[in-house]
Amino acid sequence: MPADVPRLEIQHLIRRFGGRTVVDDVSLRVMAGQVTCLLGPSGCGKSTTLRCIAGVDTPDRGRILVDGNLVCDGTFSVPPEGRSIGLMFQDFALFPHLSVADNVAFGLRGTRKEKRARVRHLLDRVHLADFIDQFPHELSGGEQQRVALARAIAPRPKIMLMDEPFSGLDNRLRDGIRDETLEILKEEGTAVLLVTHEPEEAMRMADEIALMRGGRIVQQGAPYNVYNAPVDKVAAGFFSDINVIPGVVQGALTDTPFGAFLTPGMPDGTGVDIVIRPQHLKIDFDRGGRGPSPTTSDGTAARGVVERARFMGSESLVEFRMDHNGSILKATVPSVFLPKPGTALWLTIRRDRCFVFASVKS
């Protein structure tokens, strides 16, 4: 197969239920060894997209190709077992009456010796070789997850579809098992399409993120680019808390408590939202709230009064009520910073970290 041919390609996929479009013109390419994450809120069409790819649901329109070969076009459809696609879900669905070895070997072809060798190799990879003859009820949740992983990759699928497979694990296990899973899948050269609603999981696991909303992919790219160049305010807010400073364009400028912002290309009278994440709201620790408003390289400072402060483990979250209009802005500070409510402080914003979007009327 040529190197530039995607292992998985989806072209203009559409799926409707009862007149409602759940998947709306979704196109996607996943290369061999690549991890792509379908990220979005519940009900945005992620899992339906996965079911269409797996062959357990049929799209109304669109094409699905594996290694350049058509497996579905809305009328023609290769059955699920003929698509060389593995599935992993939150529900491990291990067979309770089969041993670990027999669970992993289920669906494998070849001689008994060949199957046993493949099972031993995979159980050794997931550090469960000593559990080969045990049964699922004798294993912990994390161990069952690793058995499910071994079973899913045993037939060497070209594509692995994963629908929030780690959400049932506690935080102590989750990171290790996620990293271990991806390492094995990448070594196998498997193309991975992962569904999650957790931005941190997507950022940690994915080579590429496809952000979904309302059945459509609204933004796609490397995690760094999707995070640092969001397509709109909603996309920015999906990855972290955000502060929104509203304004109106006049003469290509928008006036704010932090000074005027350049907003070229927007006609006068346009409402805009200036978006900044809490970690980029800067506190003037030296001046406190004393004296006139200082001007810095980041523009005019604005005064806020502490509403509350909370220690979050690795950082502190401080909420300010701004003198200018009574709005609430949030700032995060590394380590411990817990000023008392009522404390006045000057704030500036990192202009190079601000996003400016035209306001969307609700």
Phi, psi and omega per residue, in radians:
M1 nan 2.259 3.102
P2 -1.005 2.561 -3.047
A3 -1.129 -0.427 -3.082
D4 -1.577 0.031 3.101
V5 -1.521 2.162 -3.138
P6 -1.128 2.531 3.019
R7 -1.165 -0.683 3.080
L8 -2.256 2.305 3.047
E9 -2.370 2.280 3.075
I10 -2.011 2.288 -3.104
Q11 -2.157 1.946 2.976
H12 0.926 0.869 -3.092
L13 -1.294 2.300 3.090
I14 -2.313 2.315 3.067
R15 -2.405 2.218 -3.128
R16 -2.068 2.576 3.033
F17 -2.299 2.051 3.088
G18 0.988 0.665 3.130
G19 1.478 -0.094 3.125
R20 -1.766 2.247 3.136
T21 -1.473 1.981 -3.093
V22 -1.624 -0.670 3.036
V23 -2.085 2.113 -2.909
D24 -2.140 1.623 3.046
D25 1.042 0.891 -3.124
V26 -1.527 2.211 3.039
S27 -2.184 2.447 -3.013
L28 -2.787 2.531 3.059
R29 -2.269 2.324 3.091
V30 -2.249 2.149 -3.120
M31 -1.503 2.860 3.080
A32 -1.034 2.329 3.133
G33 1.371 0.036 -3.112
Q34 -1.706 2.523 3.046
V35 -1.927 2.033 3.072
T36 -1.994 2.372 -3.096
C37 -1.942 2.195 2.936
L38 -1.525 1.908 -3.040
L39 -1.999 2.383 3.090
G40 2.977 2.966 -3.123
P41 -1.220 2.871 3.098
S42 -1.019 2.425 3.090
G43 1.481 0.174 -3.086
C44 -1.586 -0.046 3.078
G45 1.881 0.082 -3.086
K46 -1.095 -0.942 -3.056
S47 -1.193 -0.592 3.084
T48 -1.114 -0.701 3.071
T49 -1.025 -0.779 3.136
L50 -1.089 -0.735 -3.118
R51 -1.134 -0.630 3.086
C52 -1.138 -0.719 3.133
I53 -1.131 -0.700 -3.112
A54 -1.240 -0.379 3.142
G55 1.658 0.106 3.107
V56 -1.579 -0.082 3.006
D57 -2.445 2.654 -3.072
T58 -1.960 2.158 3.117
P59 -1.226 2.724 3.076
D60 -1.350 -0.583 3.100
R61 -2.587 2.861 3.085
G62 1.875 2.961 -3.092
R63 -2.234 2.529 3.054
I64 -2.191 2.222 -3.127
L65 -2.174 2.484 3.038
V66 -2.094 2.088 -3.055
D67 0.931 0.633 3.115
G68 1.440 -0.071 -3.119
N69 -1.728 2.284 -3.119
L70 -1.162 2.247 3.045
V71 -2.034 -0.244 3.131
C72 -2.864 2.407 3.048
D73 -2.439 0.380 -3.138
G74 1.657 -0.504 3.068
T75 -2.034 -0.803 3.065
F76 -1.570 2.437 -3.138
S77 -2.660 2.143 3.003
V78 -1.304 2.355 3.140
P79 -1.079 2.734 -3.068
P80 -0.911 -0.709 -3.063
E81 -1.244 -0.221 -3.138
G82 -1.748 0.139 -3.043
R83 -1.741 -0.090 -3.103
S84 0.972 0.832 -3.130
I85 -2.126 2.257 3.065
G86 -1.694 2.687 -3.095
L87 -2.241 2.379 3.004
M88 -2.362 2.241 -3.118
F89 -2.201 3.026 3.092
Q90 -1.058 -0.672 3.065
D91 -1.431 1.963 -3.034
F92 -1.123 -0.520 3.069
A93 0.928 0.735 3.027
L94 -1.310 2.633 3.108
F95 -1.382 2.018 -3.017
P96 -1.180 -0.432 -3.084
H97 -1.557 -0.043 3.137
L98 -1.875 2.572 3.081
S99 -1.207 2.975 3.077
V100 -0.988 -0.801 -3.132
A101 -1.052 -0.765 -3.097
D102 -1.258 -0.551 3.045
N103 -1.085 -0.815 -3.110
V104 -1.184 -0.620 -3.093
A105 -1.375 -0.215 -3.076
F106 -1.048 2.175 -3.142
G107 1.567 -0.134 3.095
L108 -1.313 2.571 3.059
R109 -1.939 2.804 -3.131
G110 2.084 -3.098 3.126
T111 -1.280 2.859 3.116
R112 -1.004 -0.695 -3.138
K113 -1.148 -0.753 3.140
E114 -1.119 -0.750 3.141
K115 -1.141 -0.719 -3.129
R116 -1.118 -0.671 3.131
A117 -1.144 -0.725 3.115
R118 -1.133 -0.727 3.125
V119 -1.087 -0.803 -3.128
R120 -1.102 -0.719 3.138
H121 -1.068 -0.803 -3.091
L122 -1.228 -0.706 3.118
L123 -1.147 -0.575 3.047
D124 -1.157 -0.679 3.124
R125 -1.109 -0.622 -3.129
V126 -1.705 0.254 3.042
H127 1.059 0.733 3.125
L128 -2.266 0.378 -3.096
A129 -1.037 -0.553 -3.122
D130 -1.326 -0.136 -3.091
F131 -1.845 0.247 -2.947
I132 -1.033 -0.554 -3.089
D133 -1.810 0.114 3.112
Q134 -1.485 3.018 -3.110
F135 -1.979 2.751 -3.045
P136 -0.922 -0.672 -3.099
H137 -1.174 -0.241 3.115
E138 -1.565 0.007 -3.065
L139 -1.900 2.701 3.011
S140 -1.316 2.992 3.117
G141 -1.054 -0.729 3.131
G142 -1.151 -0.651 3.115
E143 -1.204 -0.689 3.080
Q144 -1.092 -0.668 3.117
Q145 -1.074 -0.712 -3.126
R146 -1.236 -0.585 3.033
V147 -1.120 -0.749 3.118
A148 -1.071 -0.682 3.077
L149 -1.086 -0.835 -3.133
A150 -1.055 -0.723 3.139
R151 -1.137 -0.682 -3.091
A152 -1.176 -0.631 -3.077
I153 -1.657 -0.100 -3.106
A154 -0.980 -0.744 -3.126
P155 -1.369 0.132 -3.115
R156 0.993 1.026 3.117
P157 -1.154 2.594 3.084
K158 -1.288 -0.495 -3.064
I159 -2.323 2.425 3.040
M160 -2.060 2.160 3.064
L161 -1.791 2.223 -3.047
M162 -2.243 2.051 -3.103
D163 -1.899 1.654 -3.139
E164 0.765 0.923 -3.025
P165 -1.261 -0.243 -3.066
F166 -1.869 0.018 -3.015
S167 -1.209 -0.355 3.128
G168 -1.506 -0.017 -3.105
L169 -1.674 2.590 3.095
D170 -1.312 2.821 -3.004
N171 -1.047 -0.530 -3.110
R172 -1.144 -0.582 -3.105
L173 -1.598 -0.515 -2.875
R174 -1.040 -0.875 -3.053
D175 -1.071 -0.783 -3.118
G176 -1.114 -0.763 -3.109
I177 -1.227 -0.651 3.068
R178 -1.034 -0.860 -3.100
D179 -1.117 -0.707 3.142
E180 -1.128 -0.729 3.139
T181 -1.061 -0.831 -3.113
L182 -1.149 -0.657 3.119
E183 -1.039 -0.781 -3.130
I184 -1.171 -0.772 -3.110
L185 -1.120 -0.703 3.110
K186 -1.138 -0.703 3.111
E187 -1.089 -0.590 3.137
E188 -1.370 -0.138 -3.113
G189 1.282 0.390 -3.088
T190 -1.413 2.384 2.981
A191 -1.418 2.263 -3.053
V192 -2.026 2.265 2.996
L193 -2.071 1.970 -3.020
L194 -1.935 2.314 3.066
V195 -1.817 2.293 3.048
T196 -2.715 2.766 3.001
H197 -1.914 0.133 -3.099
E198 -1.806 1.947 -3.126
P199 -1.021 -0.672 -3.123
E200 -1.093 -0.697 3.116
E201 -1.137 -0.735 3.118
A202 -1.098 -0.770 -3.136
M203 -1.109 -0.650 -3.088
R204 -1.281 -0.617 -2.949
M205 -1.763 -0.539 -2.850
A206 -1.558 2.503 2.872
D207 -1.397 -0.532 3.137
E208 -2.527 2.458 3.120
I209 -1.980 2.335 2.989
A210 -1.987 1.901 -3.083
L211 -1.502 2.114 -3.094
M212 -1.870 2.578 3.065
R213 -2.735 2.222 3.109
G214 1.028 0.609 3.094
G215 1.489 -0.062 -3.094
R216 -2.055 2.678 2.950
I217 -1.481 2.002 -3.082
V218 -1.646 -0.349 3.105
Q219 -2.782 2.517 -3.104
Q220 -2.541 2.404 3.107
G221 2.885 -3.054 3.085
A222 -1.098 2.602 -3.120
P223 -0.904 -0.734 -3.130
Y224 -1.036 -0.769 -3.086
N225 -1.241 -0.704 -3.138
V226 -1.145 -0.651 -3.126
Y227 -1.282 -0.744 -3.011
N228 -1.622 -0.150 3.079
A229 -2.397 1.083 -3.090
P230 -1.109 2.593 -3.064
V231 -1.332 -0.440 3.121
D232 -2.787 3.121 -3.088
K233 -1.085 -0.687 -3.132
V234 -1.125 -0.714 3.106
A235 -1.107 -0.741 3.108
A236 -1.070 -0.752 -3.099
G237 -1.280 -0.274 3.132
F238 -1.275 -0.471 -3.074
F239 -1.606 -0.348 -3.112
S240 -2.930 2.956 2.947
D241 -1.042 2.581 3.078
I242 -2.372 2.666 2.924
N243 -1.765 2.390 3.134
V244 -2.093 2.113 3.123
I245 -1.943 1.887 -3.108
P246 -1.379 2.702 3.101
G247 -2.854 3.100 3.137
V248 -2.285 2.341 -3.102
V249 -1.299 2.299 3.005
Q250 -2.454 2.033 3.129
G251 1.074 0.728 3.137
A252 1.134 0.275 3.093
L253 -2.233 2.613 3.034
T254 -2.164 2.123 -3.111
D255 -1.409 2.367 3.116
T256 -2.443 2.953 3.052
P257 -1.035 -0.336 -3.112
F258 -1.770 0.348 -3.131
G259 1.706 -3.129 -3.079
A260 -1.425 2.454 3.084
F261 -1.948 2.392 3.029
L262 -1.213 2.205 3.071
T263 -2.344 1.136 -3.099
P264 -1.175 2.665 3.079
G265 1.466 -0.030 3.120
M266 -1.922 2.257 -3.093
P267 -1.183 2.688 3.104
D268 -0.988 2.467 -3.132
G269 1.580 -0.108 3.113
T270 -1.247 2.261 3.025
G271 -1.367 2.364 3.141
V272 -2.269 2.727 3.001
D273 -2.031 2.120 3.032
I274 -1.676 2.067 -3.000
V275 -1.914 2.323 3.073
I276 -2.511 2.426 3.139
R277 -1.376 2.660 -3.059
P278 -1.005 -0.535 -3.109
Q279 -1.252 -0.205 -3.126
H280 -1.853 0.136 2.960
L281 -1.578 2.076 -2.991
K282 -1.783 2.414 -3.119
I283 -1.840 2.299 3.061
D284 -1.488 1.641 -3.074
F285 -1.214 -0.514 -3.039
D286 -1.325 -0.764 -3.046
R287 -1.431 -0.411 -2.999
G288 1.077 -2.520 3.125
G289 -1.808 0.353 -3.050
R290 -1.492 2.711 2.987
G291 1.303 3.140 3.124
P292 -1.251 2.884 -3.124
S293 -1.088 2.102 3.115
P294 -1.357 2.717 3.034
T295 -1.984 2.286 -3.089
T296 -2.167 -3.128 3.096
S297 -1.106 -0.321 3.106
D298 -1.692 0.269 3.094
G299 1.727 -2.885 -3.097
T300 -1.269 2.456 3.047
A301 -1.483 2.648 3.090
A302 -2.173 2.526 -3.081
R303 -1.647 2.384 3.064
G304 -2.315 2.716 3.127
V305 -1.965 2.281 -3.082
V306 -1.073 2.197 3.014
E307 -1.578 -0.818 3.075
R308 -2.855 2.774 3.124
A309 -2.406 2.414 -3.108
R310 -2.360 2.443 3.055
F311 -1.551 2.206 -3.009
M312 -1.879 0.142 3.131
G313 1.936 -1.194 3.118
S314 -1.818 -0.125 -3.117
E315 -2.706 2.950 3.071
S316 -1.996 2.453 3.101
L317 -1.893 2.124 -3.112
V318 -2.083 2.257 3.126
E319 -1.847 2.293 -3.108
F320 -2.045 2.443 2.923
R321 -1.718 2.065 -2.986
M322 -1.386 2.420 3.118
D323 -1.060 -0.612 -2.983
H324 -1.022 -0.877 -3.060
N325 -2.491 0.142 3.109
G326 1.371 0.113 3.131
S327 -1.294 2.821 3.130
I328 -1.793 2.219 3.011
L329 -2.089 2.556 -3.117
K330 -1.955 2.436 3.065
A331 -2.260 2.474 3.018
T332 -1.934 2.486 -3.096
V333 -2.261 2.271 3.092
P334 -1.017 2.526 3.091
S335 1.208 -2.582 -2.999
V336 -1.781 2.102 3.012
F337 -2.568 1.833 -3.011
L338 -2.242 1.233 3.100
P339 -1.144 2.626 -3.114
K340 -1.267 2.560 3.029
P341 -0.941 2.429 -3.096
G342 1.683 -0.206 3.106
T343 -1.228 2.270 3.125
A344 -1.682 2.344 -3.133
L345 -2.460 2.615 3.022
W346 -1.496 2.452 -3.123
L347 -2.204 2.499 2.960
T348 -2.225 2.918 -3.135
I349 -2.184 2.561 3.071
R350 -1.304 1.779 -3.070
R351 -1.106 -0.547 -3.141
D352 -1.277 -0.142 3.126
R353 -1.922 0.174 3.125
C354 -1.587 2.571 3.024
F355 -2.024 2.414 3.132
V356 -2.059 2.115 -3.128
F357 -2.233 2.541 3.000
A358 -1.117 2.393 -3.133
S359 -1.128 2.496 3.089
V360 -1.937 2.109 -3.134
K361 -1.291 2.329 3.135
S362 -1.489 nan nan
